[in-house]
Amino acid sequence: QKEVEQNSGPLSVPEGAIASLNCTYSDRGSQSFFWYRQYSGKSPELIMSIYSNGDKEDGRFTAQLNKASQYVSLLIRDSQPSDSATYLCAARFSGSARQLTFGSGTQLTVLP
Amino acid sequence: DAGVTQSPTHLIKTRGQQVTLRCSPKSGHDTVSWYQQALGQGPQFIFQYYEEEERQRGNFPDRFSGHQFPNYSSELNVNALLLGDSALYLCASSLGLGGEPQHFGDGTRLSIL
């Protein structure tokens, strides 16, 4: 069974701090990884995609991929109360090129 | 630029009934995927349609079926509804098979009584 695992949280950080969200995946052959943000009652919104080992930065967001350790992370710098949401990690596994497999999500709360 | 649109937004059904959910993909996209998201869980892949054919299917029973129309819009049909079918049903669109990234609609909240 190919899986994506996330700590469900909840994770609380003070405003202005760095929030660190982590994700592991079971299929070493996976090539594509995504972070989605989902506000309560809303649909997932893509915030980052990463395909190569290393870091990828977009504004306050940095995604990190380590294929050897099968580990993906998302860092949110200068966290704001508006970042409070559930963050979903997703992977496209080898042999299942047409579907995304999601983790159960990490609930983040940024405290003013 | 029209995003992914889904209808209806909310639906209440009783056990044993049948339901049809609808999705129009983002402009320029030709591939539609359907996901089920139970409360507190991540979305689970149901199936994907491309060129009016089901291309891949997740671990869902045959009660779940779909269709894609020539204009790329899609329907999800669920027969013999069970209480456990209560969930948020999400449609995602992309360009081509395996196209990335997938963009999600706002979903249909289905409640089974």
Interface residues (C-beta under 8 A of the other chain):
Chain A: V4 S32 F34 Y36 K42 S43 P44 E45 L46 S49 L88 A90 R92 S96 A97 R98 Q99 L100 T101 F102 G103 S104 G105
Chain B: S33 Y35 G40 Q41 G42 P43 Q44 F45 Q48 R55 Q56 G58 L90 A92 L97 G98 E100 P101 Q102 H103 F104 G105 D106 G107
